[in-house]
Amino acid sequence: MRILLTRPEPDGSRSAARLRASGHDVILAPLMRSEMLQADFDGPFAAVLITSANAARAAAAHPRFAELSRLPVLAVGDHSAEAAHAAGFAEVVSAQGALDDLVRLAAARSANARLLYLAGEDRAGDLAAELAGRGVDVETAVVYRAVAVTALPRELTQALGTNQLEAVLHYSRRSAATLLHLAAAAGAVNALLGLAHYCLSDAVAVPLREAGAKRIVVAPDPSESSLFGLF
């Protein structure tokens, strides 16, 4: 299968290598890049919350990382947990799911504690509010932002214009919306909508459904292995 992958680096190259090893032809065209932010925060904290691998990478570059690295990390899923280990956090627990799973994990482990949520500038859901409703105090520190490209790469525009693609993998709602916007600007949105769209979650699929895509398949759980298992 000839697949479009828009996942940001460094995860994009890792995912593309997995797909190619399975025999797929991949166009890797990241539509976002991460920009680290030197957020300030107070403390002390009982644990750190992360909902993305980018948050773990941003933490590793923060001036207070030596302090943070001694705290346990509660990660939304296995990928973010792996990134936290790689960044240098010693104790990491994965909720193995989505935001609701992380809320349950944090509430069970951290009643009456104060937690630090290392977040992105744009995020789905309100983790701090969800945990506040369960009696857990959370301080949110925005440690990175995702910056979108302003035009489709030439290779991708050509592939859409000559019907070279069969499918697209979507990892985030914002990247899906960005792809639709840039494809429309390039006059290629109809070609894009005619492809098969494989989405990490129902939330990721929303802009595609709203735009009129007909072939949308959602992974049964929000993991890359589950996503790859769809085709």
N, C-alpha and C positions, 0 to 999 in steps of 0.2 A: 504494500500500500504506500502511496506517496502522500506524506503527511506534512502539514504545516505545524510548527511548534513555535509559539511566541513567548515562551517562558524566559524571564530575565536570566542573565548570567550571575553566578557561575552554575546555577541549577540547570539552565537550558542545555549546556554542553553535556552534562551528566545524563540528562533525560534523553537527549538525542543519541548518545552512545548506546544506551539501553535499547532504544528502538532500532537502531541500525544493526545491533547484534542479533535482533530477532528477525532481520531480513527486510525491514522497512526502509524506504527512501525518504529522507527527512530534509526539509528546508527549515533551517533554524533562523528565525527573524525576531529577536527580542524586541518588544515594543516598550519596555520599561527598563529603567536603570535605577539602582538604589543610591541615594545620597545620604550619607551619615550626618546626623545632627548631634551636637554636644549639649544634650539636655541636662538640666540641673534637677536634683531631687534631694529630699531630706533624708529621713531615716530615724531610727534604725528599722530594719525590716526583718520579717521572719522567713520570707522566701521571695523569689522572683517569678513572675509570670511572663511567658512568651507565647505568641500565637503565630510566629513565623521564623524561618531560618534567618531572615535578614535582621531580625531583632537580636538574635544571638551574635551575629557577626558585628553589628553595631556596638553591642556591649563590650566585645573584645577590644574595641578601639577607644573605649571611653576612659577618661583619666581615673575614674574610680573603679576600674575593673578588678583590681586586686581585692578590693573590699567586696564587690559583688560576687566574685568567683567563690567566696567561702559560703555563700548562701545556697540552699537547695533551689532548684529550678523546677517549676511545674510547667510543662510544655503541652501544647494542644494536641500534637501528634508525633509520630515517630520521626518524621523528617526534621521537624524543629528540635526535637530532643537530640537527634544525631548532631545537628549543627551546634547545639549548646555544649555537648561533649567535646566537639572539635574546637570550639572557641576557648575551652579551658575550664568550664564549670565541672566540678567534681561529682556533685550529686544531682542527678536529673531524673525526673519521673515523667513519663508520657501519659496523657489522658487517652491516647489512642483513638481520637475521634475529632469532633468539632467543638465549637465554642461551648455548647451546653455540657459536653463531657468535661471540659476544663473547669467550668463553673462547679460541677458536682465534686470533682477531685479537690479543688481548692477549698471548697466549703467543708468537706469532710476532714481535710488535713490541717486547716488553718483557722478554726473557729476562734474568734476574739483576737486574732492576730492582725498585724499590719503587713500588707504585701506591696511589692513594687511591680507594676505592669510596664514592661518595656515594649512600647507600641510604635506602630507606624502612623504617619500623619493621616492617611486615609485608611479606615478600617470598617469592617462590617460588624454590627452589633456593639453593645456597650458593656464590656466585661466588668468594669468597675461598678456600674449601676446594678448589674445582675448579682454581683457578690455583696454589694451593700444591702440588698434585699435579704441576704442570708446572714447578715451580721458581720461580714468581713470587710475591713477597711482597706481600700486599695488606692495607692497613689499612682497616677498614670504619668509616665515620662515618655515623650515622643522622641525616639532616638534615630529615626530614619524617615525619609520620604521616598516615594516612588515617582520618578519623573518620566513622563511619556515622551516618546519620539514624536516628531511633527509631521512625518511623511512615511509611507511604506518604503522599505528598501526596494531598489530597482529589481532585484531578482524575484521578489515576491509579486510585485506588480506584473512582471512578465509572466510568471507562472499562473496568476489568476487570469490574465488576458488570453492565454493560450490553452486554458483548461488542463494544466499539468497536475493539478492537485486533486486528491480524492477526499481528504478529511483534514480537520483542524482539531487540535487538543487545546482545551481551555482550562486554565488553572485559577483564574480570578475573574470576578465580575468586571473589574475595571479594565483589565486587559482585553476582555471580550468586547466591551463597549468601545475601547480605543481602536481595536481592529475594525469594527464596523464603521466608525467615524472616518478613519483614514482610507478605508476601501471606498467609501462614498466619495471622498475628495478625489480619489484616483479614477473614478468612474468604473469601479470593479465590484460594487456591492452586490449586484445580482449574481455574479460568478461566485462570490463568497457565500451568499445565502444558499446556493445550490449544492454546497458541499455537505458532507456528514460532519456534525459537530459533537465531539465527545467532551463532556463537562465534568469537572470534579465534584460539583454539587448542584442542587436545584437553584441556589442563589446565583451561581455563576451563569446558569443558562438563561436567566431573566432577560437580559438585553437582546439575546439571540431570538427568543420567542417574540419579544415585542417588535423586532425588526422583520419577522416573518419567516425565519428559518424553519424548514419543515422536518429535517432529519436531525433531531437532537436526542442524544443518549446521555443519561446521567449515571455516574458511578454509584454503586450501592452504598459505598462509604467513601469519605473524602481522603483517599490515599492514592498515591501514584500507582501502586500495584493493582488496586481496584480499577483505576482508570484504564490502565493498559489491558486489563482483562476483558474490556468491552469489545475488543476487535482482534 
